[in-house]
Amino acid sequence: MKRVAVVSPKGGVGKTTVTVNLSVALHRAGHQVMVVDLDPQSALRFHFNLDLEHPGGLSRAAIDGTPWRDACVQSESGVVVLPFGEVGESEREQIELAIHHDPDWLLRHLQAMGLSQDAIVLLDTPPGASVYLRQALQLAHAALVVALPDAGSYATLPGMERLLQTYCAGRPDFVGSGYVINQMDASRQLARDVAGVLRQDLGERLAAVVHQDASVGEAVAFRRSIFDYAPHSLAAQDFATCVQWLQARFDTGTTRADPSAHSA
């Protein structure tokens, strides 16, 4: 399987929305796709219109010792979803302690699911550093960093670069990291300025710029992807561009150390 970690240095950047729409775009491009929610907020299930009353997910499976594949749900979009699920605070701490002491925890569970070699698994991680992010980056073949075109996001990117260097750079199976600038409002001078700096810094590592589009928020409200709600929207085209970037990395299989986009 091909594993993609979707990460962000801070919250509130629309990372889960990006993950959902990329997964649907990949599925529509002909790939077998599974999304794994590694964020204890368990918001991914809302976007896929899953039953919010059902507590099941990987967290419950981890506590009960049951196979993760039994907790997967086939979404209306055709993407297989593994929610994080609902557990108590003490149980969540138990899971995170187990992850901390078992560096192969995530990889072992994913390999046990029997996915095909060509399947693509998107790992939706919590914002910032965490045990979930560390394990996702350690096994990812590619990483997508979601950021906003604002000063707050820009200031946090050096920390994310350090994490990418620590867990991804130099690994022979890692094909590269890219950035998704989300909610780009071209009418704002600051957004244009930050996006311009990022374009210059990142070069080919800029995977996509997703423009601010009311259709995205409306799609979330209706618990659908942008491709199910407004397939001809500007945002849908932007997500398709990101999929093309990702496919190109997997097709070439090029391994190179990612230069830091920002100095530490």
Order of alpha helices (4+ residues) and beta strands (2+ residues): beta-alpha-beta-alpha-alpha-beta-beta-alpha-alpha-beta-alpha-beta-alpha-beta-alpha-beta-alpha-alpha-alpha
